[in-house]
Amino acid sequence: MQKGSLIRSSRRRGPDVWEYRWRESCPGDKRKHRRIVIGSLDTIRDKAAALKAIAALRREINRNDARLRAKPLTLAELIDHYRQRELATDNEWKTLSTRTTYEGYLRKWIEPRWGTSSLSTVRAVDVEMWLGTLPLARGSRAKIRNLMSALFNHGRRHGFVDRNPISLVRQSAKRQTAPDVLLPSEINRLLQGLRHRERTLVVLAAGTGLRMCELFGLKWRDIDFAGARLPLH
């Protein structure tokens, strides 16, 4: 079984990062050195946490080892593998806003409830009942359901699991009530009663159509003051 090596690497800018390195077999009995950044010290503070984050990655590297296949994989370990493969900053398939939204759902809702569950014990009816208890709009619950389905499909692609129980989970995304649409005059009256910070958020929301997660994640450095524009990705 190949264990690889976990090291802490420094960067010119920003905090140190954890790197996992291993050797991959290639045609002609050759081996190629591989490396992947697991996360920064901002999110993974010690080596013990970093070792937990590479559990699924180690299983992928040693997919033919019967000892690892016999050990059940938890949803938290699958989430870490999904983060490394699908939510990395160099992944061109997902935008920054999508990665931010997914990470929020994983960290706040999915991992606290299902992280310790092994993949084989997750049942559609249990997930469906849990979604019904969340204090969220139907649209948000549907996004959590779809993200959990994406997690299991990710696990199927990498050979961690052979089924996707979330495909049987029912969760409507339809609104239960019609949204209130404010007229320009009503927005102006609303702005008059707000403090500077809240007024800035409302102006941005009304003028650009940004979603809440994009508004709350916006930083001053994101704004091009010289060009008088707000780059939207």
ROVEX-392393 format. One record per residue (C-alpha): residue number from 1; residue in three letters; x, y, z. Coordinates in pm, 1 decimal. Example, Ala and Ser with C-alpha at 12.3 -4.5 7.8 and 13.67 -1.06 7.14 Angstrom:
2
(rec 1, ala, (1230.0, -450.0, 780.0))
(rec 2, ser, (1367.0, -106.0, 714.0))
***
This chain:
233
(rec 1, met, (0.0, 0.0, 0.0))
(rec 2, gln, (133.6, 341.4, -97.2))
(rec 3, lys, (100.4, 597.9, 179.7))
(rec 4, gly, (259.6, 895.1, 4.3))
(rec 5, ser, (388.0, 1192.7, 198.9))
(rec 6, leu, (215.5, 1491.0, 355.3))
(rec 7, ile, (422.9, 1808.4, 386.7))
(rec 8, arg, (368.9, 2168.4, 485.1))
(rec 9, ser, (482.1, 2412.1, 214.2))
(rec 10, ser, (528.7, 2787.1, 235.9))
(rec 11, arg, (406.0, 3034.9, -24.4))
(rec 12, arg, (530.9, 3376.5, -123.1))
(rec 13, arg, (190.7, 3519.5, -42.4))
(rec 14, gly, (-66.7, 3392.1, 199.5))
(rec 15, pro, (-53.3, 3117.5, 460.7))
(rec 16, asp, (134.3, 2788.0, 430.8))
(rec 17, val, (-42.7, 2499.2, 259.0))
(rec 18, trp, (-57.0, 2122.9, 306.4))
(rec 19, glu, (62.9, 1920.4, 8.1))
(rec 20, tyr, (14.7, 1550.3, -51.5))
(rec 21, arg, (269.4, 1378.3, -276.8))
(rec 22, trp, (273.4, 1026.9, -419.3))
(rec 23, arg, (404.2, 823.5, -711.6))
(rec 24, glu, (171.2, 712.9, -990.5))
(rec 25, ser, (236.7, 408.8, -1209.4))
(rec 26, cys, (276.6, 481.5, -1582.6))
(rec 27, pro, (314.6, 260.7, -1892.7))
(rec 28, gly, (656.7, 97.4, -1923.6))
(rec 29, asp, (704.4, 27.2, -1551.3))
(rec 30, lys, (769.1, 394.7, -1488.1))
(rec 31, arg, (638.6, 604.0, -1199.3))
(rec 32, lys, (549.4, 970.5, -1211.0))
(rec 33, his, (553.9, 1199.8, -910.5))
(rec 34, arg, (219.8, 1363.1, -837.2))
(rec 35, arg, (121.0, 1634.1, -592.2))
(rec 36, ile, (-199.6, 1804.9, -485.6))
(rec 37, val, (-265.8, 2095.5, -248.7))
(rec 38, ile, (-502.6, 1977.3, 23.8))
(rec 39, gly, (-571.1, 2318.3, 177.2))
(rec 40, ser, (-416.9, 2610.3, 360.8))
(rec 41, leu, (-350.3, 2647.6, 732.6))
(rec 42, asp, (-649.4, 2879.4, 743.4))
(rec 43, thr, (-880.9, 2582.4, 688.5))
(rec 44, ile, (-664.9, 2283.2, 795.1))
(rec 45, arg, (-478.3, 2387.0, 1107.7))
(rec 46, asp, (-274.7, 2075.7, 1194.3))
(rec 47, lys, (-134.1, 1758.1, 1042.9))
(rec 48, ala, (-398.0, 1536.5, 1202.0))
(rec 49, ala, (-673.6, 1726.9, 1020.0))
(rec 50, ala, (-474.7, 1713.7, 696.5))
(rec 51, leu, (-438.8, 1335.4, 727.2))
(rec 52, lys, (-815.7, 1302.0, 762.9))
(rec 53, ala, (-862.3, 1516.5, 452.0))
(rec 54, ile, (-660.8, 1276.4, 234.0))
(rec 55, ala, (-836.8, 954.8, 340.7))
(rec 56, ala, (-1037.9, 925.9, 18.5))
(rec 57, leu, (-740.8, 1032.1, -192.5))
(rec 58, arg, (-527.0, 755.2, -43.4))
(rec 59, arg, (-801.3, 505.4, -118.5))
(rec 60, glu, (-813.5, 624.1, -480.0))
(rec 61, ile, (-436.9, 583.6, -516.0))
(rec 62, asn, (-452.0, 235.0, -360.3))
(rec 63, arg, (-775.8, 128.8, -526.9))
(rec 64, asn, (-655.0, -230.8, -568.0))
(rec 65, asp, (-567.7, -276.8, -201.0))
(rec 66, ala, (-829.0, -505.3, -40.7))
(rec 67, arg, (-755.2, -372.6, 308.5))
(rec 68, leu, (-866.3, -21.1, 215.8))
(rec 69, arg, (-1167.7, -139.1, 16.7))
(rec 70, ala, (-1293.5, -320.5, 325.8))
(rec 71, lys, (-1290.3, -0.6, 533.7))
(rec 72, pro, (-1613.7, 203.6, 496.1))
(rec 73, leu, (-1570.5, 554.4, 362.2))
(rec 74, thr, (-1753.7, 835.8, 542.2))
(rec 75, leu, (-1933.9, 1122.0, 373.6))
(rec 76, ala, (-1687.1, 1366.0, 534.8))
(rec 77, glu, (-1399.9, 1185.2, 361.4))
(rec 78, leu, (-1587.1, 1193.4, 30.8))
(rec 79, ile, (-1651.7, 1566.9, 80.4))
(rec 80, asp, (-1277.4, 1627.2, 130.5))
(rec 81, his, (-1202.9, 1439.8, -192.1))
(rec 82, tyr, (-1472.7, 1640.1, -373.4))
(rec 83, arg, (-1319.0, 1963.4, -246.0))
(rec 84, gln, (-974.6, 1863.5, -371.3))
(rec 85, arg, (-1097.2, 1755.5, -715.2))
(rec 86, glu, (-1396.6, 1977.1, -788.3))
(rec 87, leu, (-1373.1, 2289.3, -570.4))
(rec 88, ala, (-1003.5, 2367.4, -618.9))
(rec 89, thr, (-927.1, 2720.8, -739.4))
(rec 90, asp, (-779.0, 2588.6, -1064.6))
(rec 91, asn, (-1096.5, 2399.6, -1157.3))
(rec 92, glu, (-1235.8, 2567.7, -1468.9))
(rec 93, trp, (-1566.9, 2382.2, -1456.0))
(rec 94, lys, (-1703.5, 2585.2, -1164.7))
(rec 95, thr, (-1708.2, 2960.5, -1114.0))
(rec 96, leu, (-1592.7, 3129.9, -794.6))
(rec 97, ser, (-1951.9, 3202.6, -690.1))
(rec 98, thr, (-2048.9, 2836.3, -741.8))
(rec 99, arg, (-1751.7, 2711.2, -538.7))
(rec 100, thr, (-1834.7, 2957.8, -260.8))
(rec 101, thr, (-2201.5, 2852.8, -255.0))
(rec 102, tyr, (-2117.5, 2481.7, -253.6))
(rec 103, glu, (-1863.1, 2524.8, 25.1))
(rec 104, gly, (-2122.4, 2707.6, 235.1))
(rec 105, tyr, (-2377.6, 2429.1, 196.0))
(rec 106, leu, (-2115.9, 2161.7, 270.2))
(rec 107, arg, (-1978.1, 2332.7, 579.5))
(rec 108, lys, (-2304.0, 2455.3, 734.2))
(rec 109, trp, (-2556.6, 2185.8, 649.1))
(rec 110, ile, (-2433.0, 1863.9, 488.2))
(rec 111, glu, (-2112.5, 1784.9, 676.7))
(rec 112, pro, (-2243.9, 1852.6, 1032.3))
(rec 113, arg, (-2538.0, 1615.4, 978.4))
(rec 114, trp, (-2396.8, 1346.0, 750.2))
(rec 115, gly, (-2017.9, 1370.7, 784.7))
(rec 116, thr, (-1976.5, 1072.7, 1018.6))
(rec 117, ser, (-2214.1, 850.0, 818.4))
(rec 118, ser, (-2059.2, 582.3, 600.8))
(rec 119, leu, (-2165.4, 602.3, 235.7))
(rec 120, ser, (-2342.4, 266.7, 251.6))
(rec 121, thr, (-2571.9, 376.1, 537.5))
(rec 122, val, (-2714.2, 693.4, 376.8))
(rec 123, arg, (-3080.9, 626.2, 290.5))
(rec 124, ala, (-3299.4, 832.9, 58.6))
(rec 125, val, (-3591.7, 847.6, 302.8))
(rec 126, asp, (-3367.4, 977.0, 584.1))
(rec 127, val, (-3222.2, 1252.2, 364.8))
(rec 128, glu, (-3570.0, 1347.8, 243.4))
(rec 129, met, (-3702.5, 1379.3, 598.9))
(rec 130, trp, (-3395.5, 1579.6, 705.0))
(rec 131, leu, (-3438.6, 1825.9, 419.0))
(rec 132, gly, (-3794.8, 1885.5, 532.4))
(rec 133, thr, (-3672.6, 2000.0, 875.1))
(rec 134, leu, (-3427.2, 2261.8, 746.1))
(rec 135, pro, (-3526.9, 2626.5, 808.7))
(rec 136, leu, (-3462.2, 2714.0, 444.3))
(rec 137, ala, (-3660.1, 2800.1, 133.9))
(rec 138, arg, (-3750.9, 2518.2, -102.3))
(rec 139, gly, (-3499.3, 2643.2, -357.6))
(rec 140, ser, (-3214.2, 2622.4, -105.2))
(rec 141, arg, (-3319.0, 2275.5, 7.3))
(rec 142, ala, (-3327.1, 2163.8, -355.8))
(rec 143, lys, (-2972.6, 2293.4, -403.2))
(rec 144, ile, (-2855.0, 2096.8, -98.4))
(rec 145, arg, (-3026.1, 1785.6, -235.9))
(rec 146, asn, (-2859.3, 1835.4, -575.8))
(rec 147, leu, (-2519.1, 1890.2, -416.0))
(rec 148, met, (-2552.1, 1569.2, -216.1))
(rec 149, ser, (-2641.3, 1389.3, -538.9))
(rec 150, ala, (-2332.4, 1539.4, -703.7))
(rec 151, leu, (-2122.3, 1409.4, -412.8))
(rec 152, phe, (-2243.3, 1053.0, -462.7))
(rec 153, asn, (-2198.1, 1073.9, -839.9))
(rec 154, his, (-1844.8, 1194.4, -772.7))
(rec 155, gly, (-1795.7, 891.4, -549.5))
(rec 156, arg, (-1925.1, 661.1, -825.1))
(rec 157, arg, (-1686.8, 808.7, -1082.8))
(rec 158, his, (-1391.6, 742.3, -852.9))
(rec 159, gly, (-1503.8, 396.0, -748.4))
(rec 160, phe, (-1583.2, 474.9, -384.1))
(rec 161, val, (-1949.5, 375.1, -406.6))
(rec 162, asp, (-2169.0, 194.7, -659.3))
(rec 163, arg, (-2500.6, 369.2, -594.0))
(rec 164, asn, (-2650.5, 715.5, -554.9))
(rec 165, pro, (-2931.6, 706.0, -296.5))
(rec 166, ile, (-2999.8, 1078.0, -344.0))
(rec 167, ser, (-3145.7, 1005.8, -689.7))
(rec 168, leu, (-3456.7, 882.4, -504.9))
(rec 169, val, (-3486.3, 1189.8, -278.4))
(rec 170, arg, (-3782.6, 1414.5, -358.1))
(rec 171, gln, (-3741.9, 1788.3, -302.8))
(rec 172, ser, (-3936.9, 2054.2, -489.1))
(rec 173, ala, (-3773.9, 2387.4, -575.7))
(rec 174, lys, (-4101.1, 2567.8, -649.2))
(rec 175, arg, (-4181.2, 2878.6, -447.5))
(rec 176, gln, (-4460.4, 2848.7, -193.3))
(rec 177, thr, (-4544.7, 3219.3, -219.8))
(rec 178, ala, (-4505.3, 3477.0, -494.6))
(rec 179, pro, (-4201.9, 3706.9, -445.2))
(rec 180, asp, (-4256.1, 4074.0, -362.3))
(rec 181, val, (-4122.4, 4293.6, -644.2))
(rec 182, leu, (-4040.5, 4648.0, -533.1))
(rec 183, leu, (-4098.7, 4949.6, -755.2))
(rec 184, pro, (-3815.5, 5207.1, -797.4))
(rec 185, ser, (-4008.8, 5448.0, -575.1))
(rec 186, glu, (-4038.3, 5183.6, -302.7))
(rec 187, ile, (-3665.0, 5108.1, -322.1))
(rec 188, asn, (-3589.5, 5479.3, -280.4))
(rec 189, arg, (-3806.5, 5496.1, 31.3))
(rec 190, leu, (-3636.4, 5184.6, 167.4))
(rec 191, leu, (-3290.4, 5334.7, 114.2))
(rec 192, gln, (-3379.7, 5645.4, 315.3))
(rec 193, gly, (-3425.9, 5438.9, 632.0))
(rec 194, leu, (-3105.4, 5234.7, 608.3))
(rec 195, arg, (-2758.1, 5287.6, 745.4))
(rec 196, his, (-2462.7, 5321.6, 508.7))
(rec 197, arg, (-2362.9, 4951.0, 505.0))
(rec 198, glu, (-2713.8, 4815.9, 453.8))
(rec 199, arg, (-2790.6, 5087.4, 198.4))
(rec 200, thr, (-2484.9, 4984.0, -3.5))
(rec 201, leu, (-2602.5, 4621.1, -6.6))
(rec 202, val, (-2953.4, 4716.6, -120.8))
(rec 203, val, (-2821.0, 4943.6, -397.0))
(rec 204, leu, (-2594.8, 4664.8, -523.0))
(rec 205, ala, (-2873.4, 4406.2, -508.5))
(rec 206, ala, (-3124.1, 4628.9, -687.9))
(rec 207, gly, (-2877.4, 4759.0, -945.7))
(rec 208, thr, (-2682.3, 4444.0, -1032.1))
(rec 209, gly, (-2901.4, 4145.5, -945.4))
(rec 210, leu, (-2627.8, 3985.5, -735.0))
(rec 211, arg, (-2730.7, 3685.7, -524.0))
(rec 212, met, (-2703.1, 3698.8, -144.9))
(rec 213, cys, (-2395.5, 3475.2, -132.3))
(rec 214, glu, (-2223.8, 3701.9, -387.0))
(rec 215, leu, (-2320.8, 4017.9, -198.5))
(rec 216, phe, (-2196.9, 3890.9, 137.7))
(rec 217, gly, (-1872.5, 3762.0, -16.4))
(rec 218, leu, (-1792.2, 4088.1, -197.5))
(rec 219, lys, (-1474.6, 4268.1, -84.8))
(rec 220, trp, (-1350.7, 4620.4, -146.7))
(rec 221, arg, (-1061.5, 4476.8, -348.9))
(rec 222, asp, (-1312.3, 4325.1, -592.0))
(rec 223, ile, (-1419.5, 4671.3, -708.4))
(rec 224, asp, (-1230.6, 4852.4, -986.5))
(rec 225, phe, (-1250.0, 5209.3, -853.6))
(rec 226, ala, (-1023.7, 5346.0, -1129.2))
(rec 227, gly, (-1245.2, 5202.6, -1400.4))
(rec 228, ala, (-1566.2, 5273.2, -1205.2))
(rec 229, arg, (-1693.1, 4919.2, -1254.3))
(rec 230, leu, (-1770.3, 4601.5, -1062.7))
(rec 231, pro, (-1631.6, 4291.5, -1237.9))
(rec 232, leu, (-1892.3, 4013.7, -1226.2))
(rec 233, his, (-1783.1, 3652.2, -1278.8))
***
